[in-house]
């Protein structure tokens, strides 16, 4: 199949573009993969840790208010307790919609049950805050609930560590894969560019030297290009031109030689004519002398 120089150049540019495109696609793939892993850590586990911490702080504030009001024999701050319960409920609903780890659903269900009982006990305490038994009862419900929240935070914290290690391994694998791919693509592109440049440089150099030889009247110069592109066609035209110039030079040389021979023959003829004229003059002089001698005798 015949490929023109323009076609070869276009194919070369498309080939380099494909290499760049392959690198871009794989880079985007690995970056997207890493982004999903890190996003999962932030969206799923980190938020659960935040929700568990918010609920723990809310419970601690409520418990401190209840204990301090009981010791000081004063009425607890109902606004503070209700606000704390609302904050806990809000964080719990967010956590309930963000369950990701195995066993987390069972733990959240137990926390929900404990929170409901704790809320009921707090509301009952607000109605009648004086009995010590209610404070002790609230303390008994607070401790296991608080431990469950700590366990929830630890569970997601451990998941963050595991997923972070997995993300690190994936990043190293991605870096290795991209390094190998980039090196391979670089070598392919370098080889292609070198061969492509060498192909054109050699032919342009030969064509340039051929033209210089023709200008120097060396009409025996010939070009031999393999292939079926424009360079091959140029070599055919160049060789035809050189052959015609060579033929013309030979014809001119023969003509000049012939002209030289013709000039040499004419000079000889002129010389012969001169000799003949001199001979004729001598003959005339001899005849005149003979006539004079005859008259005197």
C-alpha positions as CSV (number, residue, x, y, z in Angstrom):
1,X,0.0,0.0,0.0
2,X,1.3,3.4,-0.9
3,X,1.6,6.0,1.8
4,X,2.4,9.6,1.1
5,X,4.7,11.7,3.3
6,X,1.8,13.6,4.6
7,X,0.0,10.4,5.5
8,X,3.1,9.1,7.3
9,X,3.5,12.3,9.2
10,X,-0.2,12.3,10.1
11,X,0.0,8.7,11.3
12,X,3.0,9.6,13.4
13,X,1.2,12.5,15.1
14,X,-1.8,10.3,15.7
15,X,0.4,7.6,17.2
16,X,2.0,10.1,19.6
17,X,-1.5,11.5,20.5
18,X,-2.6,7.9,21.3
19,X,0.3,7.5,23.6
20,X,-0.6,10.7,25.4
21,X,-4.2,9.7,25.5
22,X,-3.4,6.3,27.0
23,X,-1.3,7.9,29.8
24,X,-4.1,10.4,30.5
25,X,-6.7,7.7,30.7
26,X,-4.7,5.5,33.1
27,X,-3.8,8.5,35.2
28,X,-7.4,9.5,35.4
29,X,-8.4,5.9,36.3
30,X,-5.9,5.6,39.1
31,X,-6.6,9.1,40.4
32,X,-10.3,8.4,40.4
33,X,-9.7,5.1,42.2
34,X,-7.6,6.8,44.9
35,X,-10.2,9.6,45.2
36,X,-12.9,7.1,45.8
37,X,-10.9,5.4,48.5
38,X,-10.0,8.6,50.3
39,X,-13.6,9.9,49.9
40,X,-14.9,6.7,51.5
41,X,-12.7,7.2,54.5
42,X,-13.8,10.8,54.9
43,X,-17.5,10.4,54.1
44,X,-18.1,7.1,55.9
45,X,-15.8,6.5,58.8
46,X,-14.5,9.9,59.7
47,X,-18.1,11.3,59.9
48,X,-19.1,8.3,62.1
49,X,-16.2,9.2,64.5
50,X,-17.4,12.8,64.6
51,X,-21.0,11.8,65.3
52,X,-19.9,9.4,68.1
53,X,-17.8,12.2,69.6
54,X,-20.7,14.7,69.5
55,X,-23.0,12.2,71.2
56,X,-20.4,11.4,73.8
57,X,-19.8,15.1,74.5
58,X,-23.6,15.6,74.7
59,X,-24.0,12.7,77.2
60,X,-21.1,13.9,79.3
61,X,-22.5,17.5,79.5
62,X,-25.9,16.1,80.5
63,X,-24.5,13.8,83.1
64,X,-22.3,16.5,84.6
65,X,-25.3,18.8,84.8
66,X,-27.4,16.1,86.6
67,X,-24.6,15.2,89.0
68,X,-23.7,18.7,89.9
69,X,-27.4,19.8,90.4
70,X,-27.9,16.7,92.6
71,X,-24.8,17.4,94.8
72,X,-25.6,21.1,95.1
73,X,-29.3,20.3,95.7
74,X,-30.5,22.7,92.9
75,X,-32.8,22.4,90.0
76,X,-31.0,21.2,86.9
77,X,-30.9,23.5,83.8
78,X,-33.7,22.0,81.7
79,X,-32.8,24.1,78.7
80,X,-29.3,22.7,78.7
81,X,-30.5,19.1,79.1
82,X,-33.0,19.4,76.3
83,X,-30.5,21.1,74.0
84,X,-28.0,18.3,74.8
85,X,-30.6,15.6,74.0
86,X,-31.6,17.3,70.7
87,X,-27.9,17.5,69.7
88,X,-27.5,13.8,70.5
89,X,-30.6,12.9,68.5
90,X,-29.4,14.9,65.6
91,X,-26.0,13.3,65.6
92,X,-27.6,9.8,66.1
93,X,-29.9,10.2,63.0
94,X,-26.9,11.2,60.9
95,X,-24.9,8.2,62.2
96,X,-27.9,5.9,61.5
97,X,-27.8,6.9,57.8
98,X,-24.0,6.4,57.7
99,X,-23.6,2.7,58.6
100,X,-20.8,1.1,56.7
101,X,-18.8,-1.4,58.8
102,X,-19.8,-5.0,59.6
103,X,-21.5,-5.1,63.0
104,X,-22.0,-1.3,63.1
105,X,-25.8,-1.7,62.4
106,X,-26.2,-3.9,65.5
107,X,-24.2,-1.5,67.7
108,X,-26.2,1.5,66.4
109,X,-29.4,-0.4,67.2
110,X,-28.3,-1.0,70.8
111,X,-27.3,2.7,71.0
112,X,-30.7,3.7,69.8
113,X,-32.4,1.6,72.5
114,X,-30.0,3.0,75.2
115,X,-30.6,6.6,74.0
116,X,-34.3,6.2,74.2
117,X,-34.2,4.8,77.7
118,X,-31.7,7.5,78.7
119,X,-33.9,10.3,77.3
120,X,-37.0,9.0,79.1
121,X,-35.0,8.9,82.3
122,X,-33.7,12.4,81.8
123,X,-37.2,13.8,81.1
124,X,-38.4,12.0,84.2
125,X,-35.6,13.5,86.2
126,X,-36.5,17.0,85.0
127,X,-40.0,16.5,86.4
128,X,-38.7,15.2,89.8
129,X,-35.0,15.9,90.1
130,X,-34.5,15.3,93.9
131,X,-34.5,11.5,94.4
132,X,-31.0,10.2,94.5
133,X,-32.2,6.9,93.1
134,X,-33.0,8.6,89.8
135,X,-29.5,10.0,89.6
136,X,-28.0,6.6,90.3
137,X,-30.3,5.1,87.7
138,X,-29.2,7.7,85.1
139,X,-25.6,7.0,85.9
140,X,-26.1,3.3,85.4
141,X,-27.7,4.0,82.0
142,X,-25.0,6.6,81.1
143,X,-22.0,4.3,81.6
144,X,-22.9,1.5,79.1
145,X,-24.3,4.0,76.6
146,X,-21.1,6.0,76.8
147,X,-19.0,2.8,76.3
148,X,-21.1,1.9,73.3
149,X,-20.4,5.3,71.8
150,X,-16.7,4.8,72.5
151,X,-16.9,1.4,70.8
152,X,-18.6,3.0,67.8
153,X,-15.8,5.6,67.5
154,X,-13.1,2.9,67.9
155,X,-14.8,0.7,65.3
156,X,-14.7,3.5,62.7
157,X,-11.3,4.6,63.8
158,X,-10.0,1.1,63.1
159,X,-11.7,1.1,59.8
160,X,-10.0,4.4,58.9
161,X,-6.6,2.8,59.7
162,X,-7.4,-0.3,57.6
163,X,-8.7,1.8,54.7
164,X,-5.8,4.2,54.9
165,X,-3.3,1.3,54.7
166,X,-5.2,-0.1,51.8
167,X,-5.2,3.4,50.1
168,X,-1.4,3.5,50.7
169,X,-0.9,0.1,49.1
170,X,-3.2,1.1,46.2
171,X,-1.2,4.4,45.7
172,X,2.1,2.5,45.6
173,X,0.6,0.0,43.1
174,X,-0.7,2.9,41.0
175,X,2.6,4.6,41.2
176,X,4.4,1.5,40.1
177,X,2.0,0.8,37.3
178,X,2.1,4.4,36.0
179,X,5.9,4.4,36.2
180,X,6.1,1.2,34.1
181,X,3.5,2.5,31.7
182,X,5.1,5.9,31.4
183,X,8.5,4.4,30.8
184,X,7.2,2.0,28.2
185,X,5.3,4.8,26.4
186,X,8.4,7.0,26.6
187,X,10.6,4.3,25.0
188,X,8.0,3.6,22.3
189,X,7.7,7.3,21.6
190,X,11.5,7.9,21.6
191,X,12.0,4.9,19.3
192,X,9.3,6.1,16.9
193,X,10.5,9.7,16.9
194,X,14.1,8.6,16.3
195,X,13.2,6.3,13.4
196,X,10.8,8.8,12.0
197,X,13.4,11.6,12.1
198,X,16.1,9.3,10.8
199,X,13.9,8.3,7.8
200,X,13.4,11.9,6.7
201,X,16.9,13.1,7.6
202,X,18.6,10.4,5.5
203,X,16.5,11.1,2.5
204,X,16.8,14.9,2.7
205,X,20.6,14.5,3.1
206,X,20.8,12.2,0.1
207,X,18.6,14.6,-2.0
208,X,20.7,17.6,-0.9
209,X,24.0,15.9,-1.8
210,X,22.5,14.8,-5.1
211,X,21.5,18.3,-6.0
212,X,25.0,19.6,-5.0
213,X,26.6,17.0,-7.3
214,X,24.3,18.0,-10.2
215,X,25.2,21.7,-9.6
216,X,28.9,20.7,-9.7
217,X,28.2,19.1,-13.2
218,X,28.5,15.6,-11.9
219,X,25.7,14.2,-14.0
220,X,26.5,10.6,-13.1
221,X,24.9,11.1,-9.7
222,X,21.9,8.9,-9.0
223,X,19.4,8.6,-6.1
224,X,18.1,5.2,-4.8
225,X,15.1,5.5,-2.4
226,X,13.2,2.4,-1.3
227,X,9.5,2.5,-0.7
228,X,6.6,4.0,-2.6
229,X,6.3,7.5,-1.3
230,X,7.1,10.9,-2.7
231,X,10.8,10.4,-2.0
232,X,10.8,7.4,-4.4
233,X,9.0,9.5,-7.1
234,X,11.5,12.3,-6.5
235,X,14.4,9.9,-7.0
236,X,12.9,8.7,-10.3
237,X,12.5,12.3,-11.6
238,X,16.0,13.2,-10.3
239,X,17.6,10.2,-12.0
240,X,15.8,11.0,-15.3
241,X,16.9,14.6,-15.1
242,X,20.5,13.5,-14.3
243,X,20.5,11.0,-17.2
244,X,19.2,13.6,-19.7
245,X,21.8,16.1,-18.5
246,X,24.5,13.4,-18.8
247,X,23.3,12.6,-22.4
248,X,23.3,16.3,-23.3
249,X,26.8,16.8,-21.9
250,X,28.0,13.8,-24.0
251,X,26.4,15.3,-27.1
252,X,27.9,18.7,-26.4
253,X,31.3,17.1,-26.0
254,X,30.9,15.2,-29.3
255,X,29.8,18.3,-31.1
256,X,32.7,20.3,-29.7
257,X,35.1,17.6,-30.8
258,X,33.6,17.5,-34.2
259,X,33.8,21.2,-34.6
260,X,37.4,21.1,-33.5
261,X,38.0,18.5,-36.2
262,X,36.2,20.5,-38.8
263,X,38.3,23.6,-38.0
264,X,41.5,21.6,-38.2
265,X,40.6,20.3,-41.7
266,X,39.8,23.8,-43.0
267,X,43.2,25.1,-41.8
268,X,44.9,22.3,-43.6
269,X,43.0,23.2,-46.8
270,X,43.9,26.8,-46.5
271,X,47.5,25.8,-46.1
272,X,47.3,23.5,-49.1
273,X,45.8,26.3,-51.1
274,X,48.6,28.6,-50.1
275,X,51.2,26.0,-51.1
276,X,49.4,25.5,-54.4
277,X,49.4,29.3,-55.0
278,X,53.1,29.4,-54.3
279,X,53.7,26.5,-56.6
280,X,51.7,28.2,-59.3
281,X,53.6,31.4,-58.8
282,X,56.9,29.5,-59.1
283,X,55.7,27.9,-62.3
284,X,54.8,31.3,-63.8
285,X,58.1,32.7,-62.8
286,X,59.9,29.6,-64.3
287,X,57.9,30.0,-67.6
288,X,58.8,33.7,-67.8
289,X,62.5,32.9,-67.2
290,X,62.5,30.2,-69.9
291,X,60.9,32.7,-72.3
292,X,63.5,35.3,-71.7
293,X,66.3,32.7,-72.2
294,X,64.9,31.6,-75.5
295,X,64.7,35.2,-76.8
296,X,68.3,35.9,-75.9
297,X,69.5,32.8,-77.6
